[in-house]
Amino acid sequence: MNLSQRPRRNRKTETIRNLTQETWINKKKLIYPLFLLEKPTAKQEISSMPGIFRLGLEELLHEIEECLKLGIFSFVIFPVVEDQKKDKFASYSYAQDNFYLHALRYVKEKFPETCIITDVAMDPYSSDGHDGLVENGKIINDKTLEILAKMSLAQAQTGIDYLGPSDMMDGRVGYIREHLDQNGYTEVGIISYTAKYASAFYGPFRDALDSAPRFGDKKTYQMNPANARESEWEAELDFSEGADILMVKPALAYLDIIYRLKNQVPIPIAAYNVSGEYSMIKASAKMGYIDEKKAILEVLTSIFRAGADIILTYHAKEMGAIL
Ligand code: PBG
């Protein structure tokens, strides 16, 4: 055969394959999600997420210390709030004696080299299990913004690095940014959940937090999985309202959205490799259907290849050990 072009030449040896590899997983680009319990010494495995635990503050500090040794420096922390502290207004989210706020302050004091990201949303604290204020069965956008702004300021005051509004209310990035700036917190950043889809892949996370909606679903605020152009609208808004990093969520079924936003805005793009994506790999590996380690590497590589600058993933700690 007279073939002048033979792509296989660049796949000849391991060394050559490494030289010509376009995408590498870098553990400095991974964020590890952690679930915080109120009782300091508690540790509970989440049954639908093997290997992931809800941790009290003492255990959480221990976990962070182990991650730092493995080269994982960035964390997003979610609070597990007891039912009796939940109400319609999520008022515990900015209460003086809130254990989550206390823990955030403690973590940053003890490990100043970490990057700590918070969760800004009503659902962990809401008796309705929604990300917004509910009136007559509807999610009320503008009144929710006032609650999110109070929650954001309380979190910013703990010394964290980025707020992570995960609620999908309209106008929240601008409203939070203005509230922070007016109070002198110009250096606290916002990682905005920009294109967050109404997805089936959040199931295990809602188990972890016991935060499933008490009625209905989240389709009036989270995006329709069938829509791509709409993500560009959301991205334009969050960028112009002052977000520092945009996020696409989930990651795997939305690689095209990551690719779009990467080409649209000049700020970093994060992707959330969510709970259901993690559990799918763990479950099929347990059944012996796939090679777990190879599947994790392939999944994370594909998210970076699509254009993500940063990945939030429950695999972060195990990747720290593998890489
Ligand atoms: C809610 C929130 C969710 C996740 C992060 N923040 C779930 C939801 O929208 O119901 C999901 C993360 C995951 O599945 O890993 N504010």
Residues whose N, C-alpha, C, O or C-beta is under 5 A from the ligand:
A	BS01	PBG	A121 D123 S166 F201 Y202 F205 V274 S275 G276
